[in-house]
Amino acid sequence: MQQAWGKANNERFTWHDLRAKALTDADAQGGNAQALAGHASAQMTQRYIKQKRVKVVDPLRRSSQGQPATRPDRD
């Protein structure tokens, strides 16, 4: 799987990345990411969440340069 992923010019991926993304999404939706992860400290959970925050684009809106516009209410 890693070879096919790399040939498609994607960044390196691990299953750990998937876990971090799930925690980030849970936090963004108001869930308890710390409980989901089983972390004893909120600081550890925040390390995971900070790493996987991404800009959300709205594919139906275009900026003046013709690129998808980012939503101002998201990171």
N, C-alpha and C positions, 0 to 999 in steps of 0.2 A: 504494500500500500504506500509506503514512504517513497518508493521509486516513482510510482505513477503520480503521486502528489507533487514531487519535485519536477518531473518532466512537464507538468502543467504550469510551471513557473510560480507555484505557490510557496509561501513561507513554510519552514519546518513545522510539523504538527506532531503533538503527542497527545495521548489520552488525558494527560494532566491539563492540557489546554482546554479540553472539553469540560472538565470539572470546574475550572476557573470561570469559564463562560457561563455555565449553569448557575454558579454563585452570583455572578454579576447580574444575570437576568432576574434571578430571584430577588436580589436587592432592589433593582430598578422597578420591580412590580410590587414592592412593599412587603415582600416576604422576609422571613428570618433566615438570612443566608448563614449566619453563624451557627444556628441550630442545624441547618441542612448539612453544613460541613462537619459539624461535630467539633468545632474549635473551642478551646477553653477561653481564648481571649478574642475580643473584637478586633484587636490590632492585627492578628494573623489573618482574619477574614478580610479586612480592608486591604491587605497586601495582595490578595488574590483578586479582589474586585477592581482595584486600581489598574492592574495589569491588563484587564480585558474590556475596559470601557472603549466604545467605538462611536464614531459619529453615525447617526442615523440619517439616511437620505430619503427624500420623497421622490420616487421615480416619476411622478406625474407633474411635478413642478420643475421648471428649469430656471437656472440663474441667467443673468444677462450674457454670460459666456457660453450658454448652451449646455452647461453641466447640471446634473441633478442638484437641486437646492437642498441644503441641510435644514433640518427642523430647528428653529431657535429654542425650542423647549427641551432639547436633548443635549447630552454632552458631545 
